[in-house]
């Protein structure tokens, strides 16, 4: 690896993807329940949500595993099967309200705890079984 040319390291994650079998349920969970702004939906292929300056891409893997149909957007086929994971940022004083909202909607809490460094995390499952974590932004500091 020492013979590779130098290049700058990326500075942030622009987007993250999870895969679901029902986009309508995902829209309900991520849009209505979590309050994320949905800015795009294409048929039964995907729904995109803003998360601060990043984007959560929610894909139907049955559609994203197919070759691209638009030559102007040659995104290679991709996808995953089975539960994935995404972590969303909350401030400590927002956890109680989010927990109450999730529980009121019938979404069970998997677990909630403080990490050894003191950062708080709360875990639930979306309708497709993906692990959705809420954590304080300084978890990895």
N, C-alpha and C positions, 0 to 999 in steps of 0.2 A: 504494500500500500504506500510505501514511502516514495515510489516513483510516479505517483499521481500528481497532476498539476494542482496548484492551490486554487481553492474556490471558497467564497464566503459561506459560512454556515447559515441555514435559515434562522430567522429571528422570532417566528411565531407560527402557530397553526391557524391557517386561514379557514379551513373547513374540516369537519369530521363527518364520517358516514356511519349510519346504522341501517340495518336491513329488517324489513317488516313484511308480513304476509297480508296486511290489511291497512291500506293508506287512510281509509276513512277513520278507523280507530286511532291511528297514529295522529291524524289531524286533531281529533278530539282531545287526545292526551297532551300532545305538545303545544297545540294552539290554545284550546279552551281551558284545559286544566292548569298547565304550567304558565300560560300567558305569553308564549313566544310568538313573535310576529311572523306569520306565514307570508312569504312573498312570491311563491311560485308553486304551482302544481301542474304536472303534465299527465293527463289521463290516469292510468293505473301504474305509471312508471315511477314517479317521485313527487315528493313535497319538500320544499326548502323553507327553513326557519332561521331568522336572525337571532343570534345570541351575542349581544354586544357587537364587537367588531368582527366576530366570526360567524360562520354559518353551519347549522346542523343540516346535513343532507340525509333525508329519509327515503330509502330506495326500496322498491319491490325487486328482489333478486331475480325473479323470473323474467323481468324485463331488462335489467341491466346486464345480464349475462349474454344477451343477444348482441350481435355486431351492430355498430352504429348505422342508423338509417338516413342520417343527414350528413352528406359529405363535407359540409361547412363546419360541422362539429364532430370531428373524428375521435371522440372519446372511446378508448378501448373498452371492451367488455370487462366487467368486474362484478363482484358480489361476494357475499358470505352467507353461510347457512348457520343457523343456531344463534343463541343469545350472544350479543355483543355488550359493550360497555361504553357509556359516555358519562362525563362528570361535568356538572354545571355549577357555576359559582353562586354562592349565597353568602351574605354577611351573617355573623353569628346572631344578631337580633332579628333575622328574618326566618330562622329555622322553625320557631314555634308556629308562626302563621302558615308556613308551607306545610308542616306536619298536619295541622288542623285541616287545611284545605284538601290535602291528599286523603286523609282519613274520612272526611265528610263525603268525598267522591267514591268511597269504597276501595281505595287503593291501599293495600296493606303495606306497612313499613317493614322492610326486611331487617334493618338494623340501623341504629344511630349511636354514635360513640365519638369520643375524643381520641385522636391519634396521640402517640407518645410526645409529639412536639406541641400538643395542645389544640391543634386544628380540629374542627368538628366536621363530621361526615354523616349524611343520612342517605340510606339506600332504599330504592323501591324498584319495581319491575314495570315496564311499559306493557301494553296489551300483547306485544309480540314476545315478551319474555326477556327483552334487553334489560340489563342492569343499568339503572339511572341513579347516579350518585349526585348529591348536592354537597359541596364542600366549600370551606373558606378558601379564598384565593391564595393565601400564603401556605397552603398545605405542603408544598414542595420547597419552600424557602429553607 
